[in-house]
């Protein structure tokens, strides 16, 4: 059972883009993941997190969460890109 923010997000996305909703995507591509595309478009594909002293600069209650909206298993790759000159400010 999911609790906390992950559970809250799951319920919110279910209200906004229900899994069993009707999507033109289903008709066009013959699959069932139209809700996944709508949800992913709303959340966005990436985030930027500052790194300070070699550590992610997150607030006390912040965490990085990887969200998978697809309706079935798929192989995925997570890409982490570091940008900067390597010097501390």
C-alpha positions in Angstrom: 0.0 0.0 0.0 1.3 3.4 -0.9 1.2 6.2 1.7 2.1 9.8 1.8 2.8 12.0 -1.2 3.1 9.1 -3.6 -0.4 8.0 -2.7 -1.7 11.5 -3.0 -0.2 11.9 -6.4 -1.7 8.6 -7.5 -5.2 9.6 -6.4 -4.9 13.0 -8.0 -3.7 11.6 -11.4 -6.5 9.1 -11.3 -9.1 11.9 -11.0 -7.5 14.0 -13.7 -6.6 11.2 -16.2 -8.3 8.0 -15.2 -6.7 4.7 -16.3 -10.1 3.4 -17.6 -11.0 6.6 -19.3 -11.6 7.0 -23.0 -8.6 8.3 -25.0 -8.2 8.9 -28.7 -4.7 7.4 -28.3 -6.3 4.0 -27.8 -8.2 4.2 -31.0 -5.2 5.5 -33.0 -2.6 3.1 -31.7 -4.6 0.1 -30.5 -3.2 0.1 -27.0 -4.4 1.0 -23.6 -1.9 3.6 -22.3 -3.6 6.9 -23.3 -3.8 7.9 -19.6 0.0 7.3 -19.3 0.7 9.8 -22.0 -1.6 12.4 -20.5 -0.1 11.9 -17.0 3.5 12.1 -18.2 2.8 15.2 -20.2 1.4 16.9 -17.1 4.3 15.9 -14.9 7.1 16.6 -17.4 10.1 14.5 -18.5 12.9 15.8 -16.2 14.0 17.8 -13.2 17.0 19.9 -12.2 18.5 19.4 -8.8 21.6 21.4 -7.6 24.6 19.5 -6.2 26.5 21.1 -3.4 29.5 19.5 -1.9 28.9 16.4 -4.0 25.4 15.9 -2.6 22.0 16.6 -3.9 20.7 19.9 -2.4 17.3 18.7 -1.3 15.1 20.2 1.5 14.5 18.3 4.7 11.4 16.5 3.4 12.3 16.4 -0.3 13.2 13.3 -2.2 13.6 12.2 -5.8 10.8 10.0 -7.0 10.8 8.1 -10.3 7.2 7.8 -11.6 6.2 5.2 -14.2 2.8 5.8 -15.6 2.7 3.0 -18.2 0.0 0.3 -17.9 2.4 -2.6 -18.3 6.1 -3.5 -17.9 8.6 -2.0 -20.2 12.4 -1.7 -20.2 13.5 1.9 -19.3 16.7 3.8 -19.0 17.3 6.6 -16.5 19.7 9.3 -17.7 21.6 11.4 -15.2 23.4 14.4 -16.7 25.8 16.6 -14.7 26.3 20.1 -16.0 29.0 22.4 -14.7 32.7 23.0 -14.5 33.3 20.8 -11.4 34.4 23.7 -9.2 32.5 24.5 -5.9 31.1 28.0 -5.6 
